[in-house]
Amino acid sequence: MTAAIVGWTHSPFGRLDGETVESLIVGVARGALAHAGVAAADVDEIYLGHFNAGFSAQDFTASLVLQADPALRFKRATRVENACATGSAAVHQGVRAIAAGAARIVLVVGVEKMTDTPGPQIGQNLLRASYLAEEGDTPAGFAGVFGRIAEAYFQRYGDQSDALAAIAAKNHRHGVANPFAQMRKDLGYDFCRTESEKNPRVAGPLKRTDCSLVSDGAAAIVLADMPTALGMSRAVAIRAASHVQDFLPMSRRDIVRFEGCGEAWSRALAAARLTLDDLDLVETHDCFTIAELIEYEAMGLAAPGRGADVIRDGHSAIGGRLPVNPSGGLKSKGHPIGATGVSMHALAAMQLTGTAGDMQVKDAELAGLFNMGGAAVANYVSILQAVR
């Protein structure tokens, strides 16, 4: 353990009219520093997670973090991008800077402002996280990519529509308790399972309730080296951090296995000297319900093709064997691309310090999170443990 999270803040996710990329960055940067009790002058390095891909006209954004405090002027600041795993990429860069001895305190911010973009353009922007040479003409954009994955999974293992609806219903039920969530409404299994005017089919077997939300939002954390963290009011150690990058073309992979996800989990758990059974909760990347289903198998909760057992038996619900997405996940919380991974780290830190409010998992001591870019191309796993 070389680094710990010592402070954090989280904006609401959703349609945030009146906010800009800059205002969101400034708000959470100030909030995280205040929560950590860290002066801006003491920050050694800044990492900003901002995917953009056409959502913001301002493409050079790293220095916008400096707007939060004049004392941040002349600090090293770098924008990090790795598709939908952009936020975790920024966090892991901060951890590496501390591990290398290049920084003692790092400010990490994740942000995206998506809702100002017209619907068709949103789809085009997101599709840029796929391999355009082979997947660029996929109907329904990025949802179509995961629709193809769902179809392939169904062909191999049978119709999983019941499981997908159960995952959606579970995450919406959890999201009711998340004060930052974009949709705090328990939609129920029947609504999620039934194709209707309010829940139309989007791509392949995926309906609207199988797809994460287009969102604005930001989150920030402050990282410190362990000697510094242990002298502060709170410290959530990053016990392990694993990043695995896979081939971009889906044609070069068995797309229903999410092998990069599995490898990232395996490496992180080995580095932490833990097993999945040691964890008290997981935040995972449910950009689409089929992703969460396959991630159950990739992380080791179920054998290939048996992910439906996890949701059917209640293992991934709060109170189950391993609560997955007690925050409501991307499905309920929303998915402002660059902010998602930072949000996962902040929410896990809340759980481990007993400050998660109504979404608190009882007696949580160890948390894992998985943040994915593209269709299991960029794979990031972090294992967190509260030490104070």
JOLINMO-V397002 format. One record per run of one state. SS is the DSSP state (H for helix, E for strand, C for the rest). FROM is the first residue (numbers start at 1). TO is the last residue. If there is no record, write none. Layout:
# JOLINMO-V397002
SS|FROM|TO, SS|FROM|TO
This chain:
# JOLINMO-V397002
C|1|2, E|3|10, C|11|13, E|14|14, C|15|20, H|21|36, C|37|39, H|40|42, C|43|44, E|45|49, C|50|61, H|62|68, C|69|69, H|70|72, C|73|75, E|76|80, C|81|82, H|83|99, C|100|104, E|105|113, C|114|118, H|119|127, C|128|131, H|132|135, C|136|140, H|141|157, C|158|160, H|161|175, C|176|188, H|189|193, C|194|200, E|201|203, C|204|205, E|206|207, H|208|210, E|211|211, C|212|215, E|216|225, H|226|229, C|230|235, E|236|245, C|246|249, H|250|252, C|253|258, H|259|272, C|273|275, H|276|278, C|279|280, E|281|283, C|284|287, E|288|288, H|289|299, C|300|306, H|307|312, C|313|322, E|323|324, C|325|328, H|329|333, C|334|336, H|337|352, C|353|356, H|357|359, C|360|365, E|366|373, C|374|377, E|378|386, C|387|388
